[in-house]
């Protein structure tokens, strides 16, 4: 039986990855910061230092001898996967959406050309991949659940002086059935109140494009939808004042129904919409609110 070694800082991500690997016939070993599903699991205190986690995974890998090493494709996971692969002189592919083992090689799929296409890549085993855990549907699997404590070695390369929790807003974009996504078509920050009124009528979450969260700072970055933000799949997405560039469109491509409101009848968003309304959002939204 082939062996896989997994690292994910979030238990949910770990369980999604481990269930997929078990389904594929791997014996699953892993390092986690909390109890998770694996045949052999090492649990440590949380440690977010790249060098320390790389050293820990290298030590466990030397003991286990895995055919495949899998990380969650988070900021931390992508950084550590690259460092680990370099240390072990192994091929490394990140942002993987799906994986299939074929003999002594593994084939993965990932977005390419800014999300316009999905590329399939193949590499030999042993190898290293970082998987977008939320793209995996978890399945019920049986694990041996041998668990032991593990102390991640402290790296001398970086010293943590202090740690401050980043203030984040609780956002449920990935679970939302209805999302209203706003773009630069809004004239000023105060106009978001109008969108919030519509969102309350529809029981919708509010998302935005990158300029509104990162440039204007009108909304927190947790609400950004797109290539470098959230990938959503609501039953209904209402796009308001969004041009629809490919970097944003990647984040909404799994939406069931897309309705767009835009003053530009030829905006790229038209190609990504099921219904496209050409008009002034400041006339259309109040009318929607009155009729809901």
C-alpha positions, 0 to 999 in steps of 0.5 A: 500500500502506498503511503501519503504524508499530509500537513494542514493547519486546519482540521477541516482541510486535513480531513478533506484531504485525508478522506480523498487519499484514503479513497484512493488507497493510500495509508495516511500519515499526517502532522496537524495542530488538532485531532484529525482523520489519519491512520498515523497522526502526529499532533503538535502545538500550533506553529506557523513558522515556515522553517520549523514546519518544513523541518518537522515534515522532513523529519516525519518524512524520513521516518515514514517514507511517503510516496506522496506528500500533500499540503493544504494550498493555503499561504502557509501550505504553499510556502512550506510545500515549496521549501520541503520539495526543494529540501527533498529535491522533489517535484512540487505542484500547488493549487491542485483541484483534483488528483489521480494516481496512475501507476508511478505517477500522479495527475492533477488539475489546476486553473491555468491562464488566469482561470480561463482554462483547467490544465492537467499536469503529471509528475512522477512519484514520490512528489509534493502537491498542495491541494485546494482542500475546499475543492474536495468533497469529504467522504466517510472513510475508516482510519486506524487513528494511531495518534501521538504527540509531536514537538515541532523543532524550533528554527533558529532562522526566525525568532517570533517577537510577538503575535497579534490576532488579525481582526477578521469579519465572520463571512459565509460566502462559500456557504451562501445560497445568495450573494450580492457582489459589488464593484467599482460601479458604486460611487461612494462607500456610503452607497453600500448601505443601499446594497445592504438593504437589498441583501437583507430582503434576499437574505444574501451575503455581500461580496466585492471585487478586489478594488473595493477591499484592497484599494478603497478599503470599503469592505474587509478582504474576507469579502473579496471574490476572485482569483486571489479571494473566495471562490463561491458557488451560490444558487444566485449571484447578483453582480452590481457594477462589476466589470467582470475581468477574468481575475474576478470571473474565476471566483464566480464560475461555479454560481448556478445563476448569475444576474448582472447590472451594469451601465456598460452593455459590452462589459466582460461581465456580460459573458459570465451572466445568465441575465444581463441588465443594462441600466443605472444601479441607483435606479434599479436597486431601489426599485428591487427593494420596493418590490421585494 
